[in-house]
Structures are given as structure tokens and as C-alpha cells.
Amino acid sequence: MVKVLLALVTYHSSLITSSAQTEIPDSVVTAIDSMYKAMPADSEGWLTDGEGRIAADSIFVDLPPATTKDWSTWCPDPKRALWLALVIPGGGQIYNRKYWKLPLVYGGFVGCIYAMRWNNMMYKDYAQAYLDIMDDDPGTASYNKFLHLGRQITPANEDRYKTIFKKRKDRYRRYRDLSFFVMLGVYAISVIDAYVDAELSVFDISRDLSLKVRPAVMSNGTSLVASALGVNCVLDF
């Protein structure tokens, strides 16, 4: 048992030497504690099991305390934030712990998707109405649902309605395509924001970095008579 304890102490010493922040597994601490309690001690304070003896307090020398992550000093990795934002929309903002930006990101996506579906529906309706008014089949008259109450398409105003349906069909198709590109823009902005936010998380914004504006007297170097009052900008960093 002493050999096991020595092996655990040696393992623990190597961990302390390699990194002061290494966490000792709870299983190792529990095993040492149980063996410590099970082994009898002699009159001089040594633990013994017949094979040798070891000082009771040497088992727990320099045991490092359990460490937890300090979120106040945590800095995000820009590359990881970039990849998360590329794979999952809004993932970079979650990784950077900027949760207040999520409604902006997802709201932009939802708004663009809604606009794209609405414009696509209107485009299909007006495209079908334009096809119906262009053919000679009287049974295809889907354009009637776009007419005001009491209005009818006659040979006198047929050309006018053909122009109206064609313009609206083209307009809603353009709006549908524009909604798609706006959604791509929202996605690109969310990715750029996640990367830049992670980069600026380590930017120095302490009091030593400041811009100060002070009044100054500017002289030509010969006399004070020719001097002038001005403003001096001083950048301390």
C-alpha cells in the first residue's frame, strides 16, 4: 500500500511541476484519503503497513485547490468564434457571451424569410394572372381576384391590365430576390461581428489609453508677441 501511495504522490508531484493550474481528479484524492485512514500510524507519526513507512502529512503536500473557470478574465478565441458563426447562425454571439445580439441576428433572419415567402407568393399570383390574361382561353381568369369590385376587363382596357400585371409580376420577383440577398447580408454581418467582437475583447481600453484635448500656446520660437492660442491633442498609450 505504501508503494501505491508513493506512486500517487510521485504522480501528483509531476502534475504540479508541469502546471500549477492542474486539477487533481477527485478519484485520486478520495483514494489517498481512504488509504490514509485505513493505514495505522506508529508512535513517531509515520504510516506503516509492514513494508515501510511514510510521513502522514507528506501525502497531501502542496495539493492545489480545485480551480474553476474565471469568466471575468475569459477571452474568446476569434477563430473559434468565426467558425461557430459560419456553421450556426448566432453561434459566434453565443460563444462571445453577447446574448443581447441574438434578437437582432435571428430577427433579421426571420424578417428576411417572411419577406421572401410573401413576395414569392405574390409573384406567383401575378405571374399566373399575367399568363391568363395573355391567352385566349376564357376559362382561365385568375386575374379577376385582383380587380376592384365592379371592375371588368374589356377589350378597351385589356392592354392596360396586361401592363399592370407584368409590372407587378416583375416587381415582386425583384423583391423576392432582394430579400434573399438581404438575408445573406445579415448572415455575413453576424459572422463579421462575431470575429471582430472576439478580436476586440483583448483590446486595451484602460485609462492609460486616452485622448486629451488641452489649450496650448503656439509660438514661432522668436518672441511671445507672435504667439497664438490653439488646441493641443495628446494621445497617451
N, C-alpha and C positions, 0 to 999 in steps of 0.2 A: 504493500500500500504506500509505503514511503517513496518507492520508486515512481509510483503513479503521481504522487504529489510533486515530486521533484520535476517530473516531465511537464506537469501543468504549470508549475512556477517558471520553468525554462521557456515554455511556450508563451506565457504571459510576458516575460521579460523581453522576448524577441518582438512582441507586438508593441510594447512601449518604446523600444529602440527605433522601430521603423516608423511609427507615427504616434504622436502624443494624443491624437484625437480618436484612436481606435477604440471601439466599444467592445468590452468583454461580453461574450454571449452569456445569457442568463443561465444556460445549462452548465457552463464551466463554473460559474460562481456557486451554483447550487451543489454541484458535485464536490467542490472544495469544502464548502461549508458542512455538508453531510459527513464527509470523511474526517473533517476536523473534530466534529462532535463525537464520532464513533471511536476515535483513537484515544487511548489513555495517555496521560502525561505523568512523567516521573516527578521526583521531588525538586528537580532543578528547573522545571518548566519546559522540558523537552517532550515532544510527542514521540512515542515509540510503539512498535508492533512486533519487536523481537528481531527485526532485520537491521534496524538502525534507528536513529533519532533525528528529529528536525525541530527547530525552534517554532513554537506555536505561532508567534507573531510574524514570522518570516513569510508565511503563506500569503498574507494579504498586504505585503509591502507595495506601496505605490499603485494600488488599484485605482485606475482612473474612474472618475464619476461617469455615470450614464449621461451621454450627450444627446441633446435634442437640437433640431434644426432651428436656427435663429432667423426667422423670416424678416426681421428688421434690417438685417445686413445682407439678405439674399439678393443676388443679382441674376437676372435671366440671361441665358445664352442666346445671342442674336441668331445663330444658325439654327438652333432648335426651334426658336420662335418662328423663323421663316418657314421651315419645313412643316411645322404644325399648321400654320396659316394656309399653306399651299394645299395640304391634304384635307383639312377640316376647316370650313369657313368659320371664323371666330375662334379657332383653336389657339392662334397666337395671342389674342387678347386674354383668353383664359389662362394661358401659360404665364403671361406677364402680370397676371392678377389685376387687370384693368377691366373689371366686370361692368363698369358703367358704360363701356363702349359697345357691349353686346347688343343692347336695344337698337343702337344706330346701325350696326352691321346687319343684324337679322331683319330689322325694319326695312332697310334698303333692299334686301333680297326679296322679302315678301311683297313690297310695293312694286318692284320690277316684274315679279312673276305675275301678280294680279294684272298689271297694265298690259303685259304681253298676252295673257289669255283673253282679256277683254277686247283688245284691238284685233286679235286674231279672229275672234268670234264675229266682230263687226265686219272685218274684211271678207270673211266667207259669205255673210249675208248679202253684202252689197255686190260681191262678185257673182253670186247666183242671180241676184236681181238684174244685174247688167247682162248676163247671158240670156235670161228670159226675155228681156225687152229687145234684145238684138235678133232673136229668132222669130219665125213666122207662126209658131205654134200657139194658138190662143189658150191652150190648156195649161201652159206654164206661165203663171202670173204671180210669182212670189214677190214682185216689186210692189204689189198693191198694199202690202202691210207698211210700206214707207210713205204712203200718200196720206195727206191730211183728210179729215172727214169730209166727204162730199166731193173730193177731187177725183178725177179720172184722167187716164192717159188717152189722148185722142191723136189723130194724125197731125193736128196742128201743133201740139206741144210735145210730140214724141221725141223729136231731136233734142229738145231742151232737157228732158229727163234722162236721155241717154248720156248726155254730157255730165249731168249731176251724179248719176250712179258711177260713171267711170272715174270722176274726180274723187268721190268718197271712197271708192274701192282702192285707189292708189294711195289716198291719204292714210287710211287705216293700215294698209300694208307697210307704209313707211313708219308709222308709229309703232307697229309691232316689231319691226327690225330695230328701231331705235331703242325700244325697251330692252331688247336682248343685249345690245351693246352697252347700255347703261348698267345692266346687271354685271357684265364683265368688268366695267369700270369700278363698281362697288367692290367686286372681288379683288381687283388689283390694288385698290386703295387699302383694303383691310390687310392684305399681305405686306404692303409697304409700311403701313402704320405699325404692324407688329414688329417688323425688323428694326425700324427707326426707334421705336419706343424701347426695345431691348438694348439698342446701342446707347441711347441717351440715359439709360438707367445708371450708368457709371460715370456720367458727365459731371465735372466738378462745378457745383453751384454754391460753393461755400462763400463766406463773407470776404475771403481773400481775393475772390474774383469779382470785381465790380468796376463800374464806370462812374467816375465822379466828374461833375462839371463845376469848375471853380472860376471866379473872376481873376483876371490877370492883367498886368501892366506890360504892354509890349513896347520895347524901346528899340531905337535904331543903333544903340551902342555908343552914341556920342554924348547925348545930353538928355536930361529928363524932360526938357521943354518939348522935344519932338516925340515924346512917348504918347501912347494911346491906350485906352481901356479896351479890353476884349474878354473873351471867354476861353478858358483852357479846359480841354477834355483830357482826363488822366485815366488810363486803364491799368488797374492793379491786378496782377495774377502771379 
